[in-house]
Every structure is written in structure tokens, then in C-alpha cells.
Amino acid sequence: MLKKKKTEVYALGEHISMSADKARRVIDQIRGRSYEETLMILELMPYRACYPILKLVYSAAANASYNMGSSEANLVISKAEVNGGTTVKKLKPRARGRSFPIKRSTCHITIVMKDISLDDEYVEMNSLKKTRWKKKSTAMTYHDMYNSGGLWDKK
């Protein structure tokens, strides 16, 4: 019986104290990118969610080098997802004997890395990235209108 060699490793962070939407904003930027590119992006982004995600990316890379013997140059983030976790509910005392609820949301982050040197059916990861269409500007500037005779006819 043939045993297929494992090409993916993952790191899971549970009960991270931040909103799932705030973590998704960062995760969407690194999905499908290489390990080195991911580190540069996470170190330069100004969001608070970058630090726990950076720790998870480091952990997934350490898991890949320990479990599969992979080098960091061959690692690509194949899957990254954020799920909502439990909500910590507290009551804050307010004036005149009333109370106000405080809800601290948490999230679970999963980072899956793939070693592209071990994968036989490696598809170019650029195809997984979102295509960003550039909108061509159709508006004419003042200089273009004057020179083309669009609004003001030169006579």
C-alpha cells in the first residue's frame, strides 16, 4: 500500500481576544502568498490583529520544518480562515444602580501552509489570488479638453 506524503501543516490559535471581522481584514491580505512575503506584509501593516497572526505564521512554519523537514522558501499559505469564538459577557456598573453589558468577542484563526516542493500537482499560486481590475479613467482633464477642442473650439 502506498502512503501519500503529507504536504500541508497547520497552526491553530483559539480564543484570541479580538473581533473576527478585524482579524479577517488582515487574513484576506495574506491568503495565497509565500512565507517571506507574508512576514513582510504582517510586519508593515498597522493593525493590532497582525501580531497574533504573525505568531501563528511562525508556528506553522516551525511545524513544517519540524514535521516535514521543509525549508521556509518553499512554504505557501494555502488556506487561512477566521471563525468566531466565544463571547465574554460582563456587567459594568452604571449610575443610579443600573448596569451596562460589555461583550468581548474572541475568534479562532487557522493557518494552513503547503510545501510546494513536495506537491506534485502544484498549481501556480497567482491563480488563487484575487484579480484586481484597474478601472480606466474616462474623465478628461482641463488640459485634454482644451487641446482636443472638446469644450472650447479654437477659432
MARBA-3410 file (N, C-alpha, C, O; in Angstrom, 1 decimal):
155
0.8,-1.2,0.0,0.0,0.0,0.0,0.9,1.2,0.0,1.8,1.3,0.8 ~ 0.6,2.2,-0.9,1.3,3.4,-1.0,0.8,4.4,0.0,-0.4,4.6,0.2 ~ 1.8,5.0,0.7,1.4,6.1,1.7,1.8,7.4,1.1,2.9,7.7,0.6 ~ 0.8,8.3,1.0,1.0,9.6,0.4,1.7,10.5,1.4,1.3,10.6,2.6 ~ 2.7,11.2,1.0,3.5,12.1,1.9,2.7,13.4,2.1,2.1,13.9,1.3
2.7,13.8,3.4,1.9,14.9,3.8,2.6,16.2,3.3,3.8,16.4,3.5 ~ 1.8,17.1,2.7,2.4,18.3,2.2,1.9,19.6,2.9,2.3,20.7,2.6 ~ 0.9,19.4,3.8,0.3,20.6,4.5,0.5,20.4,6.0,0.4,19.3,6.5 ~ 0.7,21.6,6.6,0.8,21.6,8.1,-0.1,22.8,8.5,-0.3,23.7,7.7 ~ -0.5,22.9,9.7,-1.4,24.0,10.1,-1.0,24.4,11.5,-0.4,23.7,12.3
-1.4,25.6,11.9,-1.3,26.2,13.2,-2.7,26.8,13.5,-3.3,27.5,12.7 ~ -3.1,26.5,14.7,-4.5,26.9,15.2,-4.4,27.8,16.4,-3.8,27.4,17.4 ~ -4.9,29.0,16.4,-5.0,29.9,17.5,-6.4,30.0,18.0,-7.3,30.5,17.2 ~ -6.7,29.6,19.2,-8.1,29.7,19.6,-8.2,30.7,20.7,-7.3,31.0,21.5 ~ -9.4,31.3,20.8,-9.8,32.3,21.9,-8.9,33.5,21.8,-8.5,34.0,22.9
-8.6,34.0,20.6,-7.8,35.2,20.5,-8.8,36.4,20.7,-9.8,36.5,20.1 ~ -8.4,37.3,21.6,-9.3,38.3,22.1,-9.3,39.5,21.1,-8.7,40.5,21.3 ~ -10.1,39.3,20.0,-10.4,40.3,19.0,-11.5,39.9,18.2,-11.9,38.7,18.1 ~ -12.1,40.8,17.5,-13.3,40.5,16.7,-12.8,39.7,15.4,-11.7,39.9,14.9 ~ -13.7,38.9,15.0,-13.4,38.0,13.8,-13.3,38.9,12.6,-12.5,38.6,11.7
-14.1,40.0,12.5,-14.0,40.8,11.3,-12.7,41.6,11.2,-12.2,41.8,10.1 ~ -12.2,42.0,12.4,-10.9,42.7,12.4,-9.7,41.8,12.0,-8.8,42.2,11.3 ~ -9.8,40.5,12.4,-8.8,39.5,12.0,-8.9,39.2,10.5,-7.9,38.9,9.9 ~ -10.2,39.1,10.0,-10.4,38.7,8.6,-9.8,39.8,7.7,-9.4,39.5,6.6 ~ -9.8,41.0,8.1,-9.2,42.1,7.3,-7.8,41.9,7.0,-7.3,42.2,5.9
-7.0,41.3,8.0,-5.6,41.0,7.8,-5.4,39.7,7.0,-4.6,39.6,6.2 ~ -6.2,38.7,7.4,-6.1,37.4,6.8,-6.3,37.4,5.3,-5.7,36.7,4.5 ~ -7.3,38.3,4.8,-7.5,38.4,3.4,-6.3,38.9,2.6,-6.2,38.6,1.4 ~ -5.5,39.6,3.3,-4.3,40.1,2.6,-3.2,39.1,2.4,-2.4,39.2,1.5 ~ -3.1,38.1,3.3,-2.0,37.1,3.2,-2.4,35.8,2.6,-1.5,35.0,2.4
-3.6,35.6,2.3,-4.1,34.3,1.8,-3.5,34.0,0.4,-3.7,34.9,-0.5 ~ -2.8,32.9,0.2,-2.2,32.5,-1.1,-0.8,33.1,-1.3,-0.3,32.9,-2.4 ~ -0.2,33.7,-0.4,1.1,34.3,-0.5,2.2,33.4,0.0,1.9,32.5,0.8 ~ 3.4,33.7,-0.3,4.5,32.9,0.1,4.9,33.3,1.6,4.4,34.3,2.1 ~ 5.7,32.5,2.2,6.0,32.7,3.6,6.8,34.0,3.8,6.4,34.8,4.7
7.8,34.3,3.0,8.6,35.5,3.2,7.7,36.8,2.9,7.9,37.8,3.6 ~ 6.9,36.7,1.9,6.1,37.8,1.5,5.0,38.1,2.7,4.7,39.3,3.0 ~ 4.6,37.0,3.3,3.6,37.2,4.4,4.2,37.9,5.6,3.6,38.7,6.2 ~ 5.5,37.5,5.9,6.2,38.1,7.0,6.4,39.6,6.8,6.2,40.4,7.7 ~ 6.7,40.0,5.6,6.9,41.4,5.3,5.6,42.2,5.4,5.6,43.3,5.9
4.5,41.6,4.9,3.2,42.3,4.9,2.8,42.4,6.3,2.3,43.5,6.7 ~ 2.9,41.4,7.2,2.4,41.5,8.5,3.2,42.4,9.4,2.7,43.0,10.3 ~ 4.5,42.5,9.1,5.3,43.4,9.9,5.1,44.9,9.6,5.3,45.8,10.4 ~ 4.6,45.1,8.4,4.4,46.5,8.0,2.9,47.0,8.1,2.7,48.2,8.0 ~ 2.0,46.1,8.3,0.6,46.6,8.4,0.4,47.2,9.8,0.9,46.7,10.8
-0.5,48.2,9.9,-0.6,48.9,11.2,-1.7,48.4,12.1,-2.2,49.1,13.0 ~ -2.2,47.2,11.8,-3.4,46.7,12.6,-2.9,45.8,13.8,-1.9,45.2,13.8 ~ -3.8,45.8,14.9,-3.5,45.1,16.1,-3.6,43.6,15.8,-3.0,42.8,16.6 ~ -4.3,43.2,14.8,-4.5,41.8,14.5,-3.3,41.1,13.9,-3.2,39.9,13.9 ~ -2.3,41.9,13.5,-1.1,41.4,12.8,-0.3,40.6,13.7,0.3,39.6,13.3
-0.2,41.0,15.0,0.8,40.3,15.9,0.4,38.8,16.2,1.2,37.9,16.0 ~ -0.9,38.5,16.6,-1.3,37.1,16.8,-1.2,36.3,15.5,-0.9,35.1,15.5 ~ -1.5,36.9,14.3,-1.5,36.2,13.1,0.0,35.9,12.7,0.3,34.8,12.2 ~ 0.9,36.9,13.0,2.3,36.7,12.8,2.9,35.5,13.6,3.6,34.7,13.1 ~ 2.4,35.4,14.9,2.8,34.3,15.7,2.4,33.0,15.2,3.1,32.0,15.2
1.1,33.0,14.6,0.6,31.7,14.0,1.4,31.3,12.8,1.6,30.1,12.5 ~ 1.7,32.3,12.0,2.5,32.0,10.7,3.9,31.4,11.1,4.3,30.5,10.5 ~ 4.5,32.0,12.1,5.8,31.5,12.6,5.6,30.1,13.1,6.5,29.2,12.8 ~ 4.5,29.8,13.8,4.3,28.5,14.4,4.0,27.5,13.3,4.5,26.3,13.4 ~ 3.3,27.8,12.3,3.0,26.9,11.1,4.3,26.6,10.4,4.5,25.5,9.9
5.2,27.6,10.2,6.5,27.4,9.6,7.4,26.5,10.4,8.1,25.6,9.9 ~ 7.3,26.6,11.7,8.1,25.8,12.6,7.6,24.3,12.5,8.4,23.4,12.6 ~ 6.3,24.2,12.5,5.7,22.9,12.3,6.1,22.2,11.0,6.3,21.0,11.0 ~ 6.2,23.0,10.0,6.6,22.5,8.7,8.0,22.0,8.6,8.3,21.0,8.1 ~ 8.9,22.8,9.3,10.3,22.4,9.3,10.5,21.2,10.2,11.4,20.4,9.9
9.8,21.1,11.3,10.0,20.0,12.2,9.3,18.7,11.7,10.0,17.7,11.8 ~ 8.1,18.8,11.2,7.4,17.6,10.8,7.7,17.1,9.4,7.8,15.9,9.2 ~ 8.0,18.0,8.5,8.2,17.6,7.1,9.6,17.9,6.7,10.1,17.4,5.6 ~ 10.4,18.6,7.4,11.8,19.0,7.0,11.8,20.0,5.9,12.7,20.0,5.1 ~ 10.8,20.8,5.8,10.7,21.8,4.7,11.5,23.0,5.0,11.7,23.4,6.1
11.9,23.7,3.9,12.6,25.0,4.0,11.6,26.1,3.9,10.5,25.9,3.3 ~ 11.9,27.2,4.5,10.9,28.3,4.5,10.7,28.9,3.1,9.6,29.5,2.9 ~ 11.6,28.7,2.2,11.5,29.3,0.9,10.4,28.6,0.1,9.9,29.2,-0.9 ~ 10.0,27.3,0.4,9.1,26.6,-0.3,7.7,26.6,0.3,6.8,26.0,-0.2 ~ 7.5,27.4,1.3,6.2,27.4,2.0,5.2,28.5,1.4,5.7,29.6,1.2
4.0,28.1,1.3,2.9,29.0,0.8,1.7,28.8,1.7,1.4,27.7,2.0 ~ 1.1,29.9,2.0,-0.2,29.8,2.8,-1.3,29.4,1.8,-1.8,30.2,1.0 ~ -1.7,28.1,2.0,-2.8,27.6,1.1,-4.2,27.9,1.6,-5.1,28.1,0.8 ~ -4.3,28.0,2.9,-5.6,28.2,3.5,-5.5,29.0,4.8,-4.6,28.7,5.6 ~ -6.3,30.0,4.9,-6.3,30.8,6.2,-7.7,31.2,6.4,-8.4,31.8,5.6
-8.2,30.9,7.6,-9.6,31.2,7.9,-9.7,31.7,9.3,-8.9,31.4,10.2 ~ -10.8,32.5,9.5,-11.1,33.1,10.8,-12.5,32.7,11.2,-13.4,33.0,10.4 ~ -12.7,32.1,12.3,-14.1,31.8,12.8,-14.3,32.5,14.1,-13.4,32.8,14.9 ~ -15.6,32.8,14.3,-15.9,33.5,15.6,-15.8,32.5,16.8,-16.1,31.3,16.6 ~ -15.4,33.0,17.9,-15.3,32.2,19.1,-16.3,32.6,20.1,-17.4,33.1,19.8
-16.0,32.3,21.4,-17.0,32.6,22.4,-17.0,34.1,22.7,-16.0,34.8,22.4 ~ -18.0,34.6,23.3,-18.1,36.0,23.7,-18.1,36.1,25.2,-19.0,35.4,25.9 ~ -17.2,36.8,25.7,-17.1,37.0,27.2,-18.1,38.1,27.5,-17.9,39.2,27.0 ~ -19.0,37.9,28.4,-20.0,38.9,28.8,-19.8,39.3,30.2,-19.7,38.5,31.1 ~ -19.7,40.6,30.4,-19.5,41.2,31.8,-20.6,42.3,32.0,-21.2,42.8,31.0
-20.8,42.7,33.2,-21.7,43.8,33.5,-20.9,44.9,34.1,-20.1,44.7,35.1 ~ -21.0,46.1,33.6,-20.3,47.3,34.1,-21.3,48.1,34.9,-22.4,48.4,34.4 ~ -21.0,48.4,36.2,-21.9,49.2,37.0,-22.0,50.7,36.4,-21.0,51.3,36.1 ~ -23.3,51.2,36.4,-23.5,52.5,35.9,-24.2,53.3,37.0,-24.5,52.8,38.1 ~ -24.6,54.5,36.6,-25.2,55.4,37.6,-26.6,54.9,38.0,-27.3,54.2,37.3
-27.0,55.3,39.2,-28.4,55.0,39.8,-28.7,53.5,39.9,-29.8,53.1,39.6 ~ -27.7,52.7,40.1,-27.9,51.3,40.4,-28.1,50.4,39.1,-28.5,49.3,39.2 ~ -27.9,51.0,38.0,-28.1,50.2,36.7,-26.8,49.6,36.3,-25.7,49.8,36.9 ~ -26.9,48.7,35.3,-25.7,48.0,34.8,-25.7,48.1,33.3,-26.8,48.2,32.7 ~ -24.6,47.9,32.7,-24.4,48.0,31.3,-23.6,46.8,30.8,-22.6,46.5,31.3
-24.1,46.0,29.8,-23.4,44.8,29.4,-22.2,45.2,28.5,-22.3,46.0,27.7 ~ -21.1,44.4,28.8,-19.9,44.6,27.9,-19.7,43.2,27.3,-19.6,42.2,28.0 ~ -19.5,43.2,26.0,-19.3,41.9,25.3,-17.9,41.9,24.7,-17.6,42.8,23.8 ~ -17.0,41.0,25.1,-15.7,40.9,24.5,-15.7,39.7,23.5,-15.9,38.6,24.0 ~ -15.6,39.9,22.2,-15.7,38.8,21.3,-14.3,38.2,21.1,-13.3,38.9,21.2
-14.2,36.9,20.8,-13.0,36.2,20.5,-13.1,35.5,19.2,-14.2,35.5,18.6 ~ -12.0,35.1,18.7,-12.0,34.4,17.4,-11.0,33.2,17.4,-10.1,33.2,18.2 ~ -11.2,32.3,16.5,-10.3,31.2,16.2,-9.7,31.4,14.8,-10.4,31.6,13.8 ~ -8.3,31.4,14.8,-7.6,31.6,13.5,-6.9,30.3,13.1,-6.2,29.7,14.0 ~ -7.1,29.8,11.9,-6.4,28.7,11.4,-5.5,29.1,10.2,-6.0,29.7,9.2
-4.2,28.7,10.2,-3.3,29.0,9.1,-2.8,27.6,8.6,-2.2,26.9,9.3 ~ -3.0,27.3,7.3,-2.6,26.1,6.7,-1.5,26.4,5.7,-1.7,27.2,4.8 ~ -0.3,25.8,5.8,0.8,26.1,4.9,1.1,24.8,4.1,0.9,23.7,4.6 ~ 1.5,25.0,2.9,1.7,24.0,1.9,3.2,24.1,1.5,3.6,25.2,1.1 ~ 3.8,22.9,1.4,5.2,22.9,0.8,5.1,22.6,-0.7,4.6,21.5,-1.1
5.5,23.5,-1.5,5.3,23.4,-2.9,6.3,22.5,-3.5,6.1,22.0,-4.7 ~ 7.4,22.2,-2.9,8.4,21.3,-3.4,8.0,19.8,-3.3,8.4,19.0,-4.1 ~ 7.1,19.5,-2.3,6.6,18.2,-2.2,5.3,17.9,-2.9,5.0,16.7,-3.1 ~ 4.7,18.9,-3.4,3.4,18.7,-4.1,3.6,18.5,-5.6,4.3,19.2,-6.3 ~ 3.1,17.4,-6.1,3.2,17.0,-7.5,2.3,17.9,-8.4,2.7,18.3,-9.5
1.1,18.1,-7.9,0.2,18.9,-8.7,0.1,20.3,-8.3,-1.0,20.9,-8.0 ~ 1.3,21.0,-8.2,1.3,22.3,-7.8,0.8,23.3,-8.9,1.2,23.3,-10.0 ~ -0.3,24.0,-8.5,-0.8,25.0,-9.4,-0.3,26.3,-9.0,0.0,26.6,-7.9 ~ 0.0,27.2,-10.0,0.6,28.5,-9.8,-0.3,29.2,-8.8,-1.5,29.4,-9.0 ~ 0.3,29.7,-7.7,-0.5,30.3,-6.6,-1.0,31.7,-7.1,-1.9,32.2,-6.4
-0.5,32.3,-8.1,-1.0,33.5,-8.6,-2.5,33.4,-9.1,-3.2,34.4,-9.0 ~ -2.9,32.2,-9.5,-4.2,32.0,-9.9,-5.2,32.0,-8.8,-6.4,32.2,-8.9 ~ -4.7,31.7,-7.5,-5.6,31.7,-6.4,-5.8,33.1,-5.8,-6.8,33.4,-5.1 ~ -4.9,34.1,-6.2,-5.1,35.4,-5.7,-6.3,36.1,-6.4,-6.6,35.8,-7.5 ~ -6.9,37.0,-5.7,-8.0,37.7,-6.3,-7.5,38.7,-7.4,-6.4,39.3,-7.2
-8.2,38.7,-8.5,-7.8,39.6,-9.5,-8.4,41.0,-9.2,-9.5,41.1,-8.9 ~ -7.5,42.0,-9.3,-7.9,43.3,-9.0,-7.9,44.1,-10.3,-6.9,44.4,-10.9 ~ -9.1,44.4,-10.8,-9.2,45.1,-12.1,-9.0,46.6,-11.8,-9.5,47.2,-10.9 ~ -8.2,47.2,-12.7,-8.0,48.6,-12.6,-9.0,49.3,-13.5,-9.1,49.0,-14.7 ~ -9.7,50.2,-13.0,-10.7,50.9,-13.7,-10.0,52.0,-14.5,-9.3,52.9,-14.0
-10.2,52.0,-15.8,-9.6,53.1,-16.6,-10.4,54.3,-16.5,-11.7,54.3,-16.6 ~ -9.7,55.4,-16.3,-10.4,56.7,-16.2,-10.9,57.2,-17.5,-10.1,57.3,-18.5 ~ -12.1,57.6,-17.6,-12.7,58.1,-18.9,-12.8,59.6,-18.8,-13.2,60.3,-19.8 ~ -12.6,60.2,-17.6,-12.8,61.6,-17.5,-11.6,62.4,-18.1,-10.4,61.9,-18.0 ~ -11.9,63.5,-18.8,-10.8,64.3,-19.4,-10.4,65.4,-18.4,-11.2,66.0,-17.7
-9.2,65.7,-18.4,-8.7,66.8,-17.6,-8.9,68.1,-18.4,-9.3,68.1,-19.5 ~ -8.7,69.2,-17.7,-8.8,70.5,-18.3,-7.9,70.7,-19.5,-8.3,71.2,-20.5 ~ -6.7,70.2,-19.3,-5.7,70.3,-20.4,-6.1,69.5,-21.6,-6.0,70.0,-22.7 ~ -6.6,68.3,-21.4,-7.1,67.5,-22.5,-8.3,68.1,-23.2,-8.3,68.1,-24.5 ~ -9.2,68.7,-22.5,-10.4,69.3,-23.1,-10.0,70.5,-24.0,-10.5,70.7,-25.0
-9.0,71.3,-23.4,-8.6,72.5,-24.1,-7.9,72.1,-25.4,-8.1,72.8,-26.5 ~ -7.0,71.1,-25.4,-6.2,70.8,-26.5,-7.0,70.0,-27.6,-6.7,70.1,-28.8 ~ -8.0,69.2,-27.1,-8.8,68.5,-28.1,-9.9,69.3,-28.7,-10.5,68.8,-29.7 ~ -10.2,70.4,-28.2,-11.2,71.2,-28.7,-12.6,70.7,-28.3,-13.6,71.0,-28.9 ~ -12.6,69.9,-27.2,-13.9,69.3,-26.8,-14.9,70.4,-26.3,-16.0,70.4,-26.8
-14.5,71.2,-25.4,-15.5,72.2,-24.9,-15.3,73.5,-25.5,-16.3,74.2,-25.9 ~ -14.1,73.9,-25.8,-13.8,75.2,-26.3,-13.2,75.0,-27.7,-12.1,74.5,-27.9 ~ -13.9,75.5,-28.7,-13.4,75.4,-30.0,-12.5,76.6,-30.3,-12.8,77.7,-30.1 ~ -11.3,76.2,-30.8,-10.3,77.3,-31.1,-10.7,77.8,-32.5,-10.8,77.1,-33.5 ~ -10.9,79.1,-32.6,-11.2,79.7,-33.9,-10.3,80.8,-34.2,-10.4,81.4,-35.3
END
